């Protein structure tokens, strides 16, 4: 496989994926409407940019020509907003995926890596979730991703489109100082933004049945995640497949513990305050990554300190 179309490639995760692909000899074409992505993230990357919306099927059809595979990252991703605006999320995330698949089929492109999410799983107290564990999306965002997974699997049967769906756990870090996370809803950049503005960082919920009352999450460095996309493309080159992998570190951290690491990495001894729980937030999400380790030979390489340190360096460089 040589030429890869990356939808949402100007986003935080997308740009880090593009960097890894380019480092491994791929030709990269980015398809992004820049509603959340930043063109500046592609500066210095030898990637073509096509400005377009995944809801525009004709634009996708044109962009898909001479493409060997697709990494589909373009999506709306705020759990909280999806509860308030469910139709927006089903239209963009699910209908957009249908458009990507239709454009692939029309152009005989038969490989896709799909950006899915760990929030498709049912809330549980299990130490770690496997890919076969029960699904129970608690938000329209999560539901839109699970529906997309299902139609992608059906496309393997009907259209011969091979697929790897990667269920991301919480993504942190930066491949370099220009590729940091600026999402307003993610814990680390949201905390950094509060520190810059002189406001108190917030923790949503203090009464969960966890070791300190706050949610437990699995965090993965964005470069480790990007490498999983590269290995997924290689995996599909070897043989037709339709499968799903968790991508996480396999370790759970509470929000309080994350705040403690951010204090250490920034050198700022800040206070935080508790807010009510957010609708759609599960109590615990930690990955069992044995399947991706076994089948792709992928393993996370970065510690939590590595993740937060690189995030802070990128934050300082772009403040």
Secondary structure, DSSP 8 states (H G I E B T S, - for coil): --EEEEETTTSHHHHHHHHHHHHTT-EEEEEE--SS--GGGGTTS-EEEEE--TT-HHHHHHHTTT-SEEEE------HHHHHH-HHHHIIIIIIHHHHHHHHHHHTT--EEEEEEEGGGB-----SSB-TTS-B---SHHHHHHHHHHHHHHHHHHHH--EEEEEEE-EEE--SSTTS----TTSHHHHHHHHHHHT--EEEE-S-SSSSSSS-EEEEEEHHHHHHHHHHHHHHHHHS--EEEEEES-S-EEEHHHHHHHHHHHHT----EEEE---TT--SEE-B--HHHHHHH-------HHHHHHHHHHHHHHT-
